[in-house]
Amino acid sequence: MFNILISVGCGVAVFLIMVLGFNLVWWGALLTALAVVAVVMVVLVKLIINKIMAVNDAAAKDLQAQRIDKAIRDLKDAIKKYSRWQIYVEGQLNAQIGSIYYMRRDFSSAFPHLEKSFVRNWVSMAMLAICYMKRQKKGKMIETFEKAVRWTTKEPLLWNVYAYCLNESGEPTKAREALERGIRKLPSNAALKENMEQLKQGKKMKMRDYGDMWYQFHLESLGALQKHQMAAMGGRMQRRKVVRR
């Protein structure tokens, strides 16, 4: 990473100047050099973070304006510019790109970016696991979900999606085990407990209460979603008729 090399280089330069130019004792020069390394590192990290935040803000505005291709293009350009400067930048930007492709149902384009996702981005990791499930790679699916829950233990939707995918993959026992682990991490979460009861009774898990956060994973067919939306619209229209009466 360039920021590390530059920081260490500045520290080495200061150390040599202090020892050779000013005849300072080596330990005093070393302490000064280490301080310089720390300061330069902090400055460079903040500089790169600010640049990445600016790219993210611009991409968010482009997405809101439906300029999706531009948002993706700018994020890819940011990878080329900043990935060598700071650790995790490439993974974070790839997670965003992969998620955008995935939500557009362009799964083939999403997959290579999701594979490079930052492990702490649980949404992109869940999307990657689902891609493995769709490719009939159950072992890779489980491995990916395990990475996600290892780093993000307090997200109930992640545990629910994990269990949902296990159940859909013909592993109801493992699905219940995943929910049990989630309940241990989040003992007061009602959704986890409700879905545990659903699985114990051999019923489908209830996920639609999560709304768009659930729908972004595209785990339900378009037909099922359309039926749900039509039913919801019908319910709203019926309620309006009742109120008018």
N, C-alpha and C positions, 0 to 999 in steps of 0.2 A: 504494500500500500504506500502510495506516494507521501501521504502525510507522516507516516512513521519514518520513512527514509529522510524526508526533509527535516523533521524534528531531531532525529539522531545526528544527522549531518551538522545541524546548527550546534548541537551539544558538543560534538567532537571538535568543531572549529573553535568554540569558546574555550574548551579544555586546553587545546594546544596553544592558543593565544595567551591564556593565563599562565601556563607553565613555561613556555618558551619565550614569550614576550615580556611578561611581568615577573618571572621567577617566583610565582606563587607556589606554595607547597601543593603537592599533588592532590591531597584530600580536600583542600579548600577549593582547588580548581574543579575537582570532580563534583562537589556539592553545587557549585555555581553552574556547571554544565548541565547537571540533572534538573536544576530549576529552569534553565533555558529550554530544555527538551519538553518539560511539562507545559510551560507557557506557550511555546510554539504549537504544540499538539492541540491544546485547548482552542487556540485561535483558529487553526486550520479546520478542526472538527466543527466549530460553530459556523465557519464560512461555508463549508460543504453542506451542512444541515440546512442553512438558510437558502442555499441554491436549490436543494432538493425540495424544500417546502414551497418555494416559488413555482417549481415545475408541477408539483402536486396540485397547488391551488389553480394553476392555469388549466391543468388536465380536468379538474373537477368542473370548472366553468365550461370547458368544451363539452364534457359529457352532458351537462345540464342543457346545453344548447344543441344537443344531438350531433355535435361534431366529433363523432366517436373515432373516426380514422385519424383525425388530427391529434386527438388525445393520445392514442396509441403511438403514433409517430413521434410525438414529443417525448414520451416516456422512454421509447427505444433510444432516441438521441441522448437522453440523460444517462442511460446505461453506458453508452460509449464515452461520454464526457467524464463521468464521475465514479464509475465502478472501480477504477484503479486507485482512486484517492482514499477511499474509506471502506472498511470492512462492513458487510451486510447491505451496502447500498444496492448492489446488483440483485440480491435476493428480494429486497423490499420492492424494487421497481418491477422485477419479473412477476412478483405476486400480484401487483396491480394490473399489469398487462394481461396475465393469465386469467384473472378474475373477470376482466372486461370481455375478453373473448368468450369465456365460459358463459357469462350471462347473456351473450348474443347467440348462444347455442352453437358457436363455432368451436366445437370440442377438439378437433384436430389441431387447430391453431393454438388453443389454450394449453394443451398438454405439455409441450416443451417448455413453456414459460412457468407453468405450475410446478414442473419438476425441479426448477431452480428457485422455488419460493423460499423466502425466509421462514424458518421453522416456527417462529412465534406468531406468524400470521395464520391464525387458526382457520379463517374462512377459506383462504387459498389452499391450505393443507387438506381441508375437508373436500374441497372440489377435486383436488388431485386424487384423493382416496376413492372418490366416486368414479372418476375416470378409470381407475384400475378395476373397480367393480364392473363397470360397463364393458371392460375388455376381458372379463372373466379371469382376472388375476386377484383372487381372493387373498392370497398371502401378502401381496404388495399392498392391497387395500388395508388389511389389518395393521401391517407394519407402519403405514403412513398415519393412520388414525392414532396409533400408539405414540408416535412422535408428537402428534398434535396435542393429545391429552397430557403428555408428560410436561409440556411447556405451558399449557393453558388448562388448568385444572378446575377453574371456577366459572366456566361458561356452560350453562345447562343445555343450550341448543347443540353444542358440539357433542356432548354425551348422548343426546337424543338422536342426532344424525348418525352417530357411530352405531348405536343400537338398531336404528332403523335399517341401515345398510346390512348389518349382520343378519337381521331377521329376513330381509329381502333375499339374502344370499343363502338362505336355508340353514341358518344357525340361530334358532330361537333361544337356545340355552346360553350361548355366548352373548346374545343380545341382552338377556336378563342380567347376565354377569356385568356387562358394561354399564347398565343402568344402576346396578347395585354399587358399583365403584363411584358412579356419579353422585348417588345419594349420600355416600359416605363423605364426599367432598362438599356436597351442598344439601345437608340434612333437612333444610326447611323448604326446599324447592318442590312446589306442588306438581309441576308438569312432569318431573322425573318420576314421582311417586304414582301419578295417574297412569303414565305409560307403562310402568312396571305392572300395574294391575291389568291393563289392557293385554299385555303379553301373557300374563299368567292365565287369563281367560281365553287365550287363543284369538284375540281380536287385533285389528290393525291399530297401530299407534296413532295418537291424535297430535298432529303437527301443525295444522292450519292456523292455530291461535298465534303462532309466531309471525304470521303475515308474510311480508316481503322478504324478511330474513330467511324464511323457510323456502319460499318459492324460488329464490335465487339459485338454489341447488338443483332445480329441474329434476326432482326425484318423482314427481307425479307426471303422468301423461298430459299432453295439451287438452285432450278430450275431457279428462277428469277435472282439470282446472276450469275449463269452460263451463262444465256442468255446475261446479261449485259457484262460479261467478254468477251464472244465470239463476241458480237457486237463491243466492244472496240478494240479487236484484229483485226477484219475485217476492222475497220476504219483505224487502223495504217497501215495495209497491203495495203489498197487502196491508202493511202497517199504516201506510198513508191513507188507504181507503177506510180503515177502521177509525183513524183519527178524524177524518172528514165527517164520518157518520156521527 
